[in-house]
């Protein structure tokens, strides 16, 4: 209001004392300054900002694009600088800077590439805009809450060929009536034989040829595998504990990825602590306060993604030991399920529990990640042991015979 009164007063004075060129110049300056004030108020209200993430789940070592969408819903252009902040684990610069010019009624994406250099939940945002007026002076710097997270899955390690039996625990023995068949995958059609199930008869083909034909399906070599990841901190009694705890998580991810590629059903059990980050400052919530976490056996892309998310957020703890975990689950493992254990330590109590599991018909695979303490064969045909070392970002797997 005061600017209007001052402008009105100057106009009256100039009318009473007419100096036309001076009047025009002063009026132009007043109009320009008045418009600048109007511009400053309007452009801030006309900005709409939102977070952009091309893929919010990536593997360690992969990259994706991120940034912000900026929309100008007003009738005047917006000029300034945009600063988008990121976690150091996604970008070493931690701040992306853009010169911003948005024409009226326009929308623009300001994007950049981020890299997954460490597993976990890593933040993008907040975003700050430094607004410029028509004289290119900064009149306002405003922070916008655009915080979101990218989940970086653990690294998948290159490795020498895993023992094929871990991927096909029931071998490749041909059987006229396979125990497990994937009824969603028809492999072909053949003539009916005595003993074939009635439900497998293909009635359309049979009617056409006046002879009984049955569908036969792609056999499934296993009913599933359960991964047990031991992250009991006291069991990692070696130098560089953090390194080998991380290696155990990466090895679990690698084995699960291989099983997934073999179309296996997979479950995960761990005694690690699952932490989901909820703020830029690093605050998190613990999803399993009791120290035990289980994802039941299943299959599919969503299921595997959920397992990888847990492995991205899991950390060692001292609440529940490996023996307590196995005691809790030994009687609940579904028939025919292969048990795969990743651990740096195998004491007598755990060995006896694994013997008990194997005696019920389960194949048991033990992966030892301790660099200085090898495990020996447990002398059971159903229990296979391996010593694994991490060498130049790859897993070297050696079977114990």
N, C-alpha and C positions, 0 to 999 in steps of 0.2 A: 504493500500500500504506500509505503514511504517513497518508493521509486516512482510511482505514478504521480504523487503530489509534487515531487521535485521536478519531474519532467514537465508537468503542467505549469509550474511556476516559471521555469525557464522559457517555455513557449510564450507565455504572456509577456515576459520582459522583452523577448525578441520581437514580438508583434508591436509593442509600444515603441521600441527603438529599432526600427527596421534597417538592419544591415544584411542584405539578402544573401550574400555569399557566406557570411558568417553564420547566419541563421540556418542555411542549408547544411553547412558542415557540422554545426553543433547538433542539429536535429538528426543527422545521419549517424553521428557517434552515439547519441542517446538511443536511437532505434536499435543500433547494433548491440549495444550493451544490454538493452532490454530484451532483445531476442535471445542473446546468449544466456540470460537468466532463465528465460522460458525453456530454451533448449536443454539446459542442465537438468531442470526438473522433469522434463518429459522423457528423455532418453533412458534414464535409470529405470523408470517404470515400464518402459517398452521392451526390456530385455527378458527373454525366457531362456534358461540354461538347463541342460540335462546331460547326464553321463552317458558316454558311449564306450562299450567294450565289445570287440569283435567276438572273442571267446573267453569266457570267465573261468575256464578250466583248461590248463595246459600242463604238459610234462616238463620237468626240470630239463633245461637245455633248449626248449622250444620258445617260440615268440608269438606274439599276437599284436593287433592294433588296438589302441585305446585313445581316449580324448573326450571332448565335450561337443555337444550340439549347441549352437547359439542361434537364437531366433530374434529378429527385430520385428515386432508386431506394429510398430509405429510408422509415421509418415516422414520421419527424418532419419538421415544416416547416423550410424553410431561409430565412433572412432575411439581407439584406445589400444591398450596392451592387455593381453590375457596371459595369466600365469597358472599353469596346472601342475600341482604338486603330486609326487609319487613316492612310493616306498623305495628305499635304496636297493632292495632285492629285485626290483623291476626295472629301474633305470639309475645308473650311477650318477646322473646329473641331478636327480630328485626334483627338478623343476623344468618344465617345458615353457618356452616363451614364444608368443605369437603377436605380431602386429595385427590389429583387428579393424577391419572396415566392413561394416554391414550396411548395404543399401536399404532403403525402406521396404518393408514387407518381404524380407528375405530370410533365408536360413542357411547356415554354413556349418560344416563339420571341421573342427580343428583336431587333427589326429596325429599320432606318432606311434612308433613301435616300442614295445616293452618286451623284456626277456625274462624268462623264468630261471633265475640263478640259484634259488634255494627253495626247497619245498615249504609249504605252509600257506596261510592266508596273508596276502599282501595288499595294502591299500592303494587306491587312487583317489586323489583329492586331498584337501579342498581345492577350490578354484578361486582365484582373485582376478578382478577386472579393474584396471586403471583407466577411468573414463577421461577423455580429453574434450575440452569445449571447442568452440569454433575458432578460437585463437591458438589451439593446440596446447593449452595449459591444462595440467591435471587438476580437476576440481573435486574428484572423489575416487577413493580406492575402496572397493567393496568385496567382501569375502562371501562366497556361495558354498553351501553344503552340498557337494557333489560326491561325497565319499561312497565308494563301493570297493569290493574286494575281488581279486583274482586268486583262485586256488591253484597252487603249483603242485602237481603230483610228484612223487619221488622219481628219481632217474631210473630208467630201464637200462640195465647193464648188459653190454655185449658179453657173451659167455661161450665157452666151449660146449659142445653138444651135451645137453642134459641127458641123463639115463632115460631112454625112451619109456621105460616102465613107469616113470613118474607121470608121464603124460597119458599112458595107456595102462593103468594098473591091472587090467584084466587081460592084457595081451591081445593077440590077434588070432586066436584059435577059431577056426570056422566051425559053425554049428548050424545044423539044419533049422533049428528054432532058436535064434539068438535070445539070450536072456533080456537084453536091453535093446529096444529099437526106437528110433525117432519116427513116430507115426506121422509127422508133418513133412517128411522127406521120402517120397516114393522113388525107389531106385529102379524099379522095372516091374514087368508082369511075366508070370510063368504059369504053366499048367498046374491045376490043382493036384496035390499029392495027399495020400492018406496021412492024416494027422494035422493037416493045415487047419487053422482056425477059421470058422465060418465067417467071422467079422471081416476077414481079409479078402473075401471073394469080391471080385470086380464084376458086378452083375451086368453092367452095360456091355462090357467086352464079351462076357460069357454068352449073353443072349445073341450077340451079333455072330458069334462063331459056333453056336450050338454046342459049346463045351465049356467046362468050368475053368476059369482063370482066377488067380489070386495076385494081389499086390504084394511085392516084397519091398522092404524099407531099408534105409541106411542104418546099419547096426551102430548102436552107441556102445563104446568100449568101456564106459564106466558110469556108475551112478552118481559120482561126484567126488570132490576132494575138499577137505577142510584144512586151512592153513592155521597153524598155531604159532604166533609170533611172540617170543619171550622177550619182554623189555623190562624185566626185573633188574633194577639198576645195580644191585649188589652182585649179580652174576657176571657183570662186565668188569672183572677184576684185572684189567690190563692197562697198560699205558694208552693214552689217547682214547679214553672211553667213548667220548662223543663221536669219534670217527667210526668206531666199530658198531655203535648203536645205530648210527645212520646207515652203515653198510647192511645191517640186518634188515632194516626197513626197505632198502633198495633191493635186496635179494628177494624179499617177500613179494615186492611189486613185480619183479622180473618173472618169478615163477608163476604168479597169478596171470600175468600177461600171456605167458606161453600156454597155460592151461586154457585160457579164454580162446586163443587161436586154435586150439584143438577141440573147441565146442564143449568143454567140460562145464559141469555145474560146480560152483565154487562157493565156499563159505570162509569166514575169517573169525578167529578168536585171538584176542590179545589181552595182556595184563598191563598194557601201556595206558597212559592218561590221554584222553581225547580233548584237545583244547581248540575251541572255535573262537577266532579273534572277532571282536565286535567294535573296536574303535581304532583310530589312528594312533593313539597313545600306547597301543599294545594290550589293552584290557581284553580279557577272554573269559569265556564260561567253560567249565569242565562238564563234558557230557556224560561222564561215567564216574561219579564221585567215589564209588566203591572200588574202583581199580580194575574192573573186569568189563570187557566189551565183546559182543558177539553179533555177527551178521550171519543169519542162517543160510544154508546152502540154497543157491538158486542160479539162474542164468539170465543172459540178456545184457544189452548195452547199459541200461539204467542201473542194473544191479552192480555191474563191474565198476561203473563210475562212482557209485556209492562207496564201494570198497576202497577205491583209490583216494576218495575224499578223506576217509578215515585214516589211511596211511599217510596222507599229507598233513594230518593234524595230530598224529600220535606222538607221545613223548615218554621217555622212561619214567618209572616211579618205583616206590618201595612199599607199596601197600599189600600186594598179593604175589606170592611166589609162583614159580612154574608148577611145582608139585601140587599146590592148592588148585591151580587152574585145571590141571589134568584130572584131579580127583572129582572136580565139579562136573566135568563133561563126559567122563569115560563111559558112563552108563547111558548117555543120551545120544551118542554118535549113531546116525542111521546106518542100517545094515548095508554093507558093500561100499562104504565111504573110505577113501584113502585118507590117511592122516599124515600131514607134512609139517614137521616141526623145525623152526629156525631158532637156534639158541647158541649162546657161547659156552654153555655148561650143561653137563649131563651127569647128575649124581645117581647113586644107587637107587634111591627112592623113585626118581623119575624113570629110570631104566626098568624097574619092576612094574611100574604102571603101564609103560609102553608094551612090555611083554604081555600083560593082561589084555590090553587092547588088541594086540596082534593075534592072541589066542582065540579071539571072537571072530576071526576071519578078515580083519582089516589089514591092508597093506600099510606099513609105517615107513616114512622116509625122514631121516634126521639130517639136518644141515648144520654143521658146526662152524661158527664164524669166529672162534677164538684163534688168534694168530699164532699163539705159542703152545696151545694145548690141543693135540689131536685126539679124536675119539677112536675107539677100536670097534671092531665088529661085535655085535651083541649075540652072534651065534644063532640067530633065528632066520629062517628062510623068508619070513614075512616082514623083517625089519632090515632096511638098507640104510647104511650110514655114509656120509660124505663130509670131507673137510673142504672148506671153501675159503679162498683168499681173494682179496681185492688187489689187482695188479693193473696199474695204469688205467683206472676207470673201467675195468672189466672184471668179471667174476671167473676165477679159475677153480673148477669143480673137480675134485678127485674122489673117486669111489673107494671106500674102505672094504677090503676083501679079507 
